[in-house]
Amino acid sequence: MLELIQYIVGQFAEDKENVEYVVDEKERVIEVTVVLSPSDMGKVIGKQGKIAKAMRTIVRFATPANSKRYVIEIRERGSDVVDSDSAEE
């Protein structure tokens, strides 16, 4: 599933070599934090968060049943600016 996330982010990020993926596996959830340069935040999140929401929807439906749920958080490198899907729950 990480490969799918990397592919989607790679389609929108211009500074691909500075994108970092932090995976934190918990009991029922796998948290994937995508750390981007400030110039790529808007490109990956999209207007009104449409790209980020679509990416989360694709990952949710691509995840097999009875497996851990993926939570995707998008963070700006060196900042507290975060786009998280925890508000969608």
C-alpha positions in Angstrom: 0.0 0.0 0.0 3.0 2.3 0.6 3.9 1.9 -3.0 0.4 3.2 -4.0 0.8 6.2 -1.7 4.3 6.9 -3.1 3.0 6.7 -6.7 0.1 9.1 -6.1 2.2 11.6 -4.2 4.9 11.3 -6.9 2.4 12.4 -9.5 1.9 15.8 -7.8 5.1 16.6 -6.0 7.8 18.4 -7.9 10.5 17.9 -5.3 10.3 14.1 -5.3 13.7 13.5 -3.9 12.9 15.4 -0.7 9.6 13.5 0.0 9.8 11.4 3.1 7.5 8.6 4.2 7.3 7.7 7.9 5.4 4.5 8.6 4.2 3.8 12.1 2.4 0.5 12.6 0.0 0.2 15.5 -2.4 -2.4 16.7 -5.2 -1.7 14.3 -3.8 1.1 12.2 -0.9 1.8 9.9 -0.1 5.5 10.0 1.8 6.9 7.0 3.1 10.4 7.4 4.1 12.1 4.1 6.7 14.9 4.8 6.9 17.4 1.9 8.8 20.5 1.1 6.7 23.7 1.6 6.4 24.3 -2.1 4.7 20.8 -2.6 2.1 21.0 0.1 -0.5 22.7 -2.0 0.1 20.6 -5.0 -0.3 17.3 -3.1 -3.2 18.4 -0.9 -5.0 20.2 -3.8 -7.7 22.8 -3.7 -9.9 22.4 -0.7 -8.0 19.1 0.1 -9.6 17.3 -2.9 -6.4 15.4 -3.9 -5.6 14.4 -0.4 -9.2 13.2 0.2 -9.2 11.3 -3.1 -5.8 9.6 -2.2 -7.3 8.5 1.2 -10.4 7.2 -0.6 -8.3 5.2 -3.1 -6.1 3.7 -0.3 -9.1 2.9 1.9 -10.8 0.9 -1.0 -7.6 -0.7 -2.1 -6.9 -2.0 1.4 -8.0 -5.7 1.7 -10.8 -6.5 4.1 -9.8 -7.8 7.6 -6.4 -5.9 7.4 -5.1 -2.9 9.2 -6.6 0.5 8.2 -4.3 3.1 6.7 -4.2 6.6 8.0 -2.4 9.2 5.8 -1.1 12.4 7.3 0.6 15.1 5.1 3.1 17.2 6.9 5.3 20.2 5.8 9.0 19.7 6.4 10.1 21.7 9.4 6.7 23.0 10.3 3.6 22.1 12.3 1.4 22.4 9.2 -0.5 19.1 8.9 -3.3 17.7 6.7 -4.7 14.7 8.5 -7.6 12.4 7.9 -8.3 12.0 11.6 -11.1 14.6 11.3 -12.9 12.4 8.7 -13.6 9.6 11.2 
